[in-house]
């Protein structure tokens, strides 16, 4: 008898699926499906999405009251703590971002300059000095 080729994902003629690195996307999408909001989770500063571009995209949903989940860590792709950006404030042309860390219970404001410097955040765990991952909200259009 002839040996059979492997079946299923990764079998003959079918490329293996790329591994996904989702920390929170599936849970967020399940929780917010009925609200017409979905999330797309991405690493920040990985060569595809810069922190500047991520914050520019996040400003829209934040202005509509939708919190933006993030991961904090010491360096690119080193996700140590999950947190939320709750709101954005602009005063005299300067922007500040309010971040909530549910694990430590800390709520703090970070100037945009400090956030983009990627060197230190005003939280108790100083090793988490930058945003390493973001789940950008997508709001489905509704007709009223």
WOGI-V269887 format. One record per residue. D_LAST is the distance of its C-alpha to the last C-alpha in Angstrom with 1 decimal. Layout:
# WOGI-V269887
D_LAST ; D_LAST
This chain:
# WOGI-V269887
64.4 ; 62.0 ; 59.8 ; 56.1 ; 53.6 ; 51.3 ; 48.1 ; 44.6 ; 42.9 ; 45.5 ; 47.7 ; 49.6 ; 47.4 ; 44.3 ; 43.9 ; 43.3 ; 39.8 ; 39.7 ; 39.6 ; 36.4 ; 36.6 ; 33.6 ; 34.1 ; 30.7 ; 28.0 ; 28.1 ; 27.9 ; 25.0 ; 23.0 ; 23.8 ; 22.9 ; 19.5 ; 18.3 ; 16.0 ; 14.4 ; 13.6 ; 16.5 ; 19.7 ; 22.9 ; 25.7 ; 29.0 ; 31.7 ; 35.1 ; 35.4 ; 38.3 ; 39.3 ; 39.6 ; 36.1 ; 33.9 ; 35.3 ; 34.4 ; 33.6 ; 31.0 ; 29.6 ; 29.2 ; 27.6 ; 24.9 ; 24.6 ; 24.1 ; 20.4 ; 19.3 ; 21.8 ; 20.2 ; 16.9 ; 19.1 ; 19.7 ; 23.4 ; 25.3 ; 28.1 ; 31.4 ; 35.0 ; 37.9 ; 41.4 ; 44.6 ; 44.2 ; 42.0 ; 41.1 ; 42.7 ; 39.8 ; 41.3 ; 38.6 ; 34.9 ; 33.0 ; 29.6 ; 28.7 ; 26.7 ; 26.2 ; 27.4 ; 29.1 ; 30.4 ; 33.3 ; 35.6 ; 34.4 ; 35.1 ; 32.7 ; 33.1 ; 31.4 ; 31.3 ; 32.5 ; 32.8 ; 35.4 ; 34.9 ; 38.3 ; 40.3 ; 37.9 ; 38.1 ; 35.5 ; 36.4 ; 35.5 ; 36.6 ; 37.0 ; 35.7 ; 39.3 ; 40.5 ; 37.7 ; 38.5 ; 42.2 ; 41.9 ; 45.0 ; 44.1 ; 41.3 ; 42.0 ; 41.9 ; 44.8 ; 45.2 ; 46.4 ; 46.6 ; 42.8 ; 42.8 ; 39.9 ; 36.4 ; 37.3 ; 34.0 ; 30.3 ; 27.2 ; 24.6 ; 21.0 ; 18.5 ; 14.8 ; 12.8 ; 9.9 ; 6.5 ; 3.8 ; 0.0
